[in-house]
């Protein structure tokens, strides 16, 4: 099973988060469980090829 890292936090009763690889695509949920479901849905959408101009985060080794 593939794993993806995500960033999340709770703000005034709402859980917010985004996939580390796709920081421009934030989602939310009423619970942490709902947030993770929504993050999985975003991941699927981003990897279908139907969304143009997707920006990603990567690491560059410089030395």
Secondary structure as a PSIPRED ss2 file (coil, helix, strand):
# PSIPRED VFORMAT (PSIPRED V4.0)

   1 X C   1.000  0.000  0.000
   2 X C   1.000  0.000  0.000
   3 X C   1.000  0.000  0.000
   4 X C   1.000  0.000  0.000
   5 X C   1.000  0.000  0.000
   6 X E   0.000  0.000  1.000
   7 X E   0.000  0.000  1.000
   8 X E   0.000  0.000  1.000
   9 X E   0.000  0.000  1.000
  10 X E   0.000  0.000  1.000
  11 X E   0.000  0.000  1.000
  12 X C   1.000  0.000  0.000
  13 X C   1.000  0.000  0.000
  14 X E   0.000  0.000  1.000
  15 X E   0.000  0.000  1.000
  16 X E   0.000  0.000  1.000
  17 X E   0.000  0.000  1.000
  18 X E   0.000  0.000  1.000
  19 X E   0.000  0.000  1.000
  20 X C   1.000  0.000  0.000
  21 X C   1.000  0.000  0.000
  22 X E   0.000  0.000  1.000
  23 X E   0.000  0.000  1.000
  24 X E   0.000  0.000  1.000
  25 X E   0.000  0.000  1.000
  26 X E   0.000  0.000  1.000
  27 X E   0.000  0.000  1.000
  28 X E   0.000  0.000  1.000
  29 X E   0.000  0.000  1.000
  30 X C   1.000  0.000  0.000
  31 X C   1.000  0.000  0.000
  32 X H   0.000  1.000  0.000
  33 X H   0.000  1.000  0.000
  34 X H   0.000  1.000  0.000
  35 X H   0.000  1.000  0.000
  36 X H   0.000  1.000  0.000
  37 X H   0.000  1.000  0.000
  38 X H   0.000  1.000  0.000
  39 X H   0.000  1.000  0.000
  40 X H   0.000  1.000  0.000
  41 X H   0.000  1.000  0.000
  42 X H   0.000  1.000  0.000
  43 X H   0.000  1.000  0.000
  44 X H   0.000  1.000  0.000
  45 X H   0.000  1.000  0.000
  46 X H   0.000  1.000  0.000
  47 X C   1.000  0.000  0.000
  48 X C   1.000  0.000  0.000
  49 X C   1.000  0.000  0.000
  50 X C   1.000  0.000  0.000
  51 X C   1.000  0.000  0.000
  52 X C   1.000  0.000  0.000
  53 X C   1.000  0.000  0.000
  54 X C   1.000  0.000  0.000
  55 X C   1.000  0.000  0.000
  56 X C   1.000  0.000  0.000
  57 X C   1.000  0.000  0.000
  58 X C   1.000  0.000  0.000
  59 X C   1.000  0.000  0.000
  60 X C   1.000  0.000  0.000
  61 X C   1.000  0.000  0.000
  62 X C   1.000  0.000  0.000
  63 X C   1.000  0.000  0.000
